Amino acid sequence: MPRLHGRKGRVYLDVVGPSGTATPLPFIASWSLTMATDTDEVTALEDATKVYVAGLPDASGEFGGFFDDSSNQTYTAAIDGIARKFYLYPNATVTSPYFFGTIIVDFRVNAAVSSATQLSAQWKAATAVLRVG
């Protein structure tokens, strides 16, 4: 897979809940995905180094851009606590690869006299987040 520029990335989020259809979020300028695994230290006497065992994997991230009062997708997702389908596309002009799962969303809007009103959201996985393609 070639290297990608972020300008063609896209975030899709379901408005209704896990049974609805995810649609593109407007005016998003960035997104991130963090995949991590819990670890527990199990170092014993006479081990040469610290030793760890792997626990459960986790997925979380954020997306942000510019607030638009004609769209309430992110706000609705944050206030009702329902997990929503989402898709993260590194390049929306091709059908794969992309990341998919259901997430729980936190929502924030920041406004200042010297800049455009910005939207940001943090999310956590409600199901496994999978790489497709």
C-alpha positions as protocol buffer text, in pm:
chain_id: "A"
residue {
  index: 1
  type: MET
  ca { x: 0 y: 0 z: 0 }
}
residue {
  index: 2
  type: PRO
  ca { x: 141 y: 340 z: -89 }
}
residue {
  index: 3
  type: ARG
  ca { x: 194 y: 619 z: 158 }
}
residue {
  index: 4
  type: LEU
  ca { x: -112 y: 834 z: 202 }
}
residue {
  index: 5
  type: HIS
  ca { x: -181 y: 1201 z: 249 }
}
residue {
  index: 6
  type: GLY
  ca { x: -443 y: 1278 z: 513 }
}
residue {
  index: 7
  type: ARG
  ca { x: -644 y: 1516 z: 293 }
}
residue {
  index: 8
  type: LYS
  ca { x: -861 y: 1233 z: 157 }
}
residue {
  index: 9
  type: GLY
  ca { x: -946 y: 1081 z: 494 }
}
residue {
  index: 10
  type: ARG
  ca { x: -1304 y: 1062 z: 612 }
}
residue {
  index: 11
  type: VAL
  ca { x: -1506 y: 979 z: 924 }
}
residue {
  index: 12
  type: TYR
  ca { x: -1850 y: 818 z: 902 }
}
residue {
  index: 13
  type: LEU
  ca { x: -2080 y: 807 z: 1205 }
}
residue {
  index: 14
  type: ASP
  ca { x: -2424 y: 657 z: 1249 }
}
residue {
  index: 15
  type: VAL
  ca { x: -2688 y: 904 z: 1374 }
}
residue {
  index: 16
  type: VAL
  ca { x: -2952 y: 656 z: 1495 }
}
residue {
  index: 17
  type: GLY
  ca { x: -2757 y: 383 z: 1674 }
}
residue {
  index: 18
  type: PRO
  ca { x: -2606 y: 49 z: 1576 }
}
residue {
  index: 19
  type: SER
  ca { x: -2899 y: -33 z: 1345 }
}
residue {
  index: 20
  type: GLY
  ca { x: -2872 y: 286 z: 1139 }
}
residue {
  index: 21
  type: THR
  ca { x: -2656 y: 388 z: 846 }
}
residue {
  index: 22
  type: ALA
  ca { x: -2330 y: 572 z: 902 }
}
residue {
  index: 23
  type: THR
  ca { x: -2293 y: 892 z: 702 }
}
residue {
  index: 24
  type: PRO
  ca { x: -1992 y: 1123 z: 654 }
}
residue {
  index: 25
  type: LEU
  ca { x: -1929 y: 1382 z: 923 }
}
residue {
  index: 26
  type: PRO
  ca { x: -1904 y: 1727 z: 764 }
}
residue {
  index: 27
  type: PHE
  ca { x: -1607 y: 1959 z: 808 }
}
residue {
  index: 28
  type: ILE
  ca { x: -1378 y: 1708 z: 982 }
}
residue {
  index: 29
  type: ALA
  ca { x: -1013 y: 1809 z: 955 }
}
residue {
  index: 30
  type: SER
  ca { x: -842 y: 1530 z: 1150 }
}
residue {
  index: 31
  type: TRP
  ca { x: -893 y: 1189 z: 1307 }
}
residue {
  index: 32
  type: SER
  ca { x: -682 y: 948 z: 1508 }
}
residue {
  index: 33
  type: LEU
  ca { x: -697 y: 585 z: 1608 }
}
residue {
  index: 34
  type: THR
  ca { x: -504 y: 430 z: 1896 }
}
residue {
  index: 35
  type: MET
  ca { x: -483 y: 52 z: 1928 }
}
residue {
  index: 36
  type: ALA
  ca { x: -329 y: -64 z: 2256 }
}
residue {
  index: 37
  type: THR
  ca { x: -319 y: -379 z: 2467 }
}
residue {
  index: 38
  type: ASP
  ca { x: -337 y: -400 z: 2845 }
}
residue {
  index: 39
  type: THR
  ca { x: -30 y: -553 z: 3005 }
}
residue {
  index: 40
  type: ASP
  ca { x: 38 y: -687 z: 3351 }
}
residue {
  index: 41
  type: GLU
  ca { x: 382 y: -720 z: 3497 }
}
residue {
  index: 42
  type: VAL
  ca { x: 464 y: -1075 z: 3606 }
}
residue {
  index: 43
  type: THR
  ca { x: 832 y: -1031 z: 3690 }
}
residue {
  index: 44
  type: ALA
  ca { x: 961 y: -1296 z: 3928 }
}
residue {
  index: 45
  type: LEU
  ca { x: 1274 y: -1328 z: 4136 }
}
residue {
  index: 46
  type: GLU
  ca { x: 1582 y: -1401 z: 3925 }
}
residue {
  index: 47
  type: ASP
  ca { x: 1422 y: -1286 z: 3596 }
}
residue {
  index: 48
  type: ALA
  ca { x: 1684 y: -1105 z: 3385 }
}
residue {
  index: 49
  type: THR
  ca { x: 1437 y: -828 z: 3286 }
}
residue {
  index: 50
  type: LYS
  ca { x: 1084 y: -727 z: 3365 }
}
residue {
  index: 51
  type: VAL
  ca { x: 830 y: -968 z: 3216 }
}
residue {
  index: 52
  type: TYR
  ca { x: 477 y: -883 z: 3102 }
}
residue {
  index: 53
  type: VAL
  ca { x: 171 y: -1072 z: 2982 }
}
residue {
  index: 54
  type: ALA
  ca { x: -80 y: -932 z: 2737 }
}
residue {
  index: 55
  type: GLY
  ca { x: -439 y: -865 z: 2839 }
}
residue {
  index: 56
  type: LEU
  ca { x: -726 y: -727 z: 2634 }
}
residue {
  index: 57
  type: PRO
  ca { x: -679 y: -503 z: 2332 }
}
residue {
  index: 58
  type: ASP
  ca { x: -835 y: -156 z: 2331 }
}
residue {
  index: 59
  type: ALA
  ca { x: -927 y: 98 z: 2065 }
}
residue {
  index: 60
  type: SER
  ca { x: -985 y: 469 z: 2111 }
}
residue {
  index: 61
  type: GLY
  ca { x: -925 y: 791 z: 1927 }
}
residue {
  index: 62
  type: GLU
  ca { x: -1051 y: 1131 z: 1838 }
}
residue {
  index: 63
  type: PHE
  ca { x: -1166 y: 1340 z: 1547 }
}
residue {
  index: 64
  type: GLY
  ca { x: -1198 y: 1712 z: 1507 }
}
residue {
  index: 65
  type: GLY
  ca { x: -1280 y: 1988 z: 1267 }
}
residue {
  index: 66
  type: PHE
  ca { x: -1507 y: 2285 z: 1237 }
}
residue {
  index: 67
  type: PHE
  ca { x: -1845 y: 2318 z: 1405 }
}
residue {
  index: 68
  type: ASP
  ca { x: -2145 y: 2339 z: 1172 }
}
residue {
  index: 69
  type: ASP
  ca { x: -2484 y: 2398 z: 1333 }
}
residue {
  index: 70
  type: SER
  ca { x: -2666 y: 2224 z: 1046 }
}
residue {
  index: 71
  type: SER
  ca { x: -2533 y: 1882 z: 1154 }
}
residue {
  index: 72
  type: ASN
  ca { x: -2600 y: 1727 z: 1494 }
}
residue {
  index: 73
  type: GLN
  ca { x: -2447 y: 1381 z: 1442 }
}
residue {
  index: 74
  type: THR
  ca { x: -2169 y: 1414 z: 1697 }
}
residue {
  index: 75
  type: TYR
  ca { x: -2379 y: 1600 z: 1954 }
}
residue {
  index: 76
  type: THR
  ca { x: -2658 y: 1340 z: 1935 }
}
residue {
  index: 77
  type: ALA
  ca { x: -2407 y: 1056 z: 1966 }
}
residue {
  index: 78
  type: ALA
  ca { x: -2260 y: 1212 z: 2280 }
}
residue {
  index: 79
  type: ILE
  ca { x: -2576 y: 1293 z: 2474 }
}
residue {
  index: 80
  type: ASP
  ca { x: -2774 y: 970 z: 2446 }
}
residue {
  index: 81
  type: GLY
  ca { x: -2500 y: 722 z: 2537 }
}
residue {
  index: 82
  type: ILE
  ca { x: -2588 y: 480 z: 2257 }
}
residue {
  index: 83
  type: ALA
  ca { x: -2302 y: 305 z: 2081 }
}
residue {
  index: 84
  type: ARG
  ca { x: -2281 y: 400 z: 1714 }
}
residue {
  index: 85
  type: LYS
  ca { x: -2133 y: 242 z: 1402 }
}
residue {
  index: 86
  type: PHE
  ca { x: -1838 y: 430 z: 1265 }
}
residue {
  index: 87
  type: TYR
  ca { x: -1587 y: 402 z: 984 }
}
residue {
  index: 88
  type: LEU
  ca { x: -1246 y: 566 z: 954 }
}
residue {
  index: 89
  type: TYR
  ca { x: -1111 y: 591 z: 602 }
}
residue {
  index: 90
  type: PRO
  ca { x: -746 y: 686 z: 553 }
}
residue {
  index: 91
  type: ASN
  ca { x: -839 y: 752 z: 188 }
}
residue {
  index: 92
  type: ALA
  ca { x: -1211 y: 777 z: 106 }
}
residue {
  index: 93
  type: THR
  ca { x: -1147 y: 760 z: -270 }
}
residue {
  index: 94
  type: VAL
  ca { x: -1078 y: 385 z: -239 }
}
residue {
  index: 95
  type: THR
  ca { x: -1295 y: 126 z: -66 }
}
residue {
  index: 96
  type: SER
  ca { x: -1022 y: -24 z: 152 }
}
residue {
  index: 97
  type: PRO
  ca { x: -850 y: -29 z: 386 }
}
residue {
  index: 98
  type: TYR
  ca { x: -1069 y: 124 z: 652 }
}
residue {
  index: 99
  type: PHE
  ca { x: -1144 y: 75 z: 1021 }
}
residue {
  index: 100
  type: PHE
  ca { x: -1490 y: -21 z: 1147 }
}
residue {
  index: 101
  type: GLY
  ca { x: -1664 y: -83 z: 1480 }
}
residue {
  index: 102
  type: THR
  ca { x: -1907 y: 75 z: 1722 }
}
residue {
  index: 103
  type: ILE
  ca { x: -1804 y: 356 z: 1951 }
}
residue {
  index: 104
  type: ILE
  ca { x: -1916 y: 572 z: 2241 }
}
residue {
  index: 105
  type: VAL
  ca { x: -1856 y: 941 z: 2176 }
}
residue {
  index: 106
  type: ASP
  ca { x: -1767 y: 1246 z: 2389 }
}
residue {
  index: 107
  type: PHE
  ca { x: -1827 y: 1583 z: 2222 }
}
residue {
  index: 108
  type: ARG
  ca { x: -1670 y: 1927 z: 2265 }
}
residue {
  index: 109
  type: VAL
  ca { x: -1711 y: 2263 z: 2093 }
}
residue {
  index: 110
  type: ASN
  ca { x: -1455 y: 2540 z: 2138 }
}
residue {
  index: 111
  type: ALA
  ca { x: -1522 y: 2899 z: 2034 }
}
residue {
  index: 112
  type: ALA
  ca { x: -1291 y: 3198 z: 2056 }
}
residue {
  index: 113
  type: VAL
  ca { x: -1310 y: 3554 z: 1932 }
}
residue {
  index: 114
  type: SER
  ca { x: -996 y: 3502 z: 1722 }
}
residue {
  index: 115
  type: SER
  ca { x: -1073 y: 3175 z: 1545 }
}
residue {
  index: 116
  type: ALA
  ca { x: -1334 y: 2953 z: 1381 }
}
residue {
  index: 117
  type: THR
  ca { x: -1555 y: 2752 z: 1615 }
}
residue {
  index: 118
  type: GLN
  ca { x: -1406 y: 2406 z: 1645 }
}
residue {
  index: 119
  type: LEU
  ca { x: -1555 y: 2066 z: 1714 }
}
residue {
  index: 120
  type: SER
  ca { x: -1366 y: 1781 z: 1874 }
}
residue {
  index: 121
  type: ALA
  ca { x: -1472 y: 1437 z: 1984 }
}
residue {
  index: 122
  type: GLN
  ca { x: -1304 y: 1159 z: 2176 }
}
residue {
  index: 123
  type: TRP
  ca { x: -1427 y: 805 z: 2129 }
}
residue {
  index: 124
  type: LYS
  ca { x: -1387 y: 464 z: 2287 }
}
residue {
  index: 125
  type: ALA
  ca { x: -1468 y: 125 z: 2139 }
}
residue {
  index: 126
  type: ALA
  ca { x: -1801 y: -35 z: 2228 }
}
residue {
  index: 127
  type: THR
  ca { x: -1714 y: -340 z: 2015 }
}
residue {
  index: 128
  type: ALA
  ca { x: -1398 y: -462 z: 1847 }
}
residue {
  index: 129
  type: VAL
  ca { x: -1257 y: -207 z: 1604 }
}
residue {
  index: 130
  type: LEU
  ca { x: -1134 y: -395 z: 1299 }
}
residue {
  index: 131
  type: ARG
  ca { x: -916 y: -312 z: 1003 }
}
residue {
  index: 132
  type: VAL
  ca { x: -1095 y: -410 z: 683 }
}
residue {
  index: 133
  type: GLY
  ca { x: -905 y: -461 z: 359 }
}
